[in-house]
Amino acid sequence: MNKIDGAELVAYCGLYCGACGLKTGQIRNAAQALDHMLKAYNYQEWAPTLGEFVPATKHYREFEGVMEWLMTQDCEGCPAGGGNPGCVIRICAREKGFAGCWECTEVDCDKPQQEIGTSAPIAAENQQRIREVGLKDWLAEQAAKVEEGYSYLDM
């Protein structure tokens, strides 16, 4: 990527990592808070015994494994190797030598929809805005939005 301050916070698809609950630790912190509450109420002891009345609790031990994983989540950001290593967008951008989709001229590419689904429209808007104002100014806009409290979790 270019040597632009904050460039490590833009994913290949055009999403801003600084607004991602995984990158900012919001998901990890929420999981840790929930884990603290569940342990305070001793869920690990009695929840599995409710399986006859609340079938989902039969899988409480599996849930605890997922919670352990969530409580350690930390993402370096896509450019630094975070995220899905098999992401078709990342692979495509790297193969083409691009910092991201916004550098590509391919029309009607379905990779964003295929890879990030409901976030694809936001990524497409971001890509267009990066083309319009440049990566440096777009990053400044995104940082300002996040400073004001913006997060992808709010969507």
Order of alpha helices (4+ residues) and beta strands (2+ residues): alpha-alpha-alpha-alpha-alpha-alpha-alpha
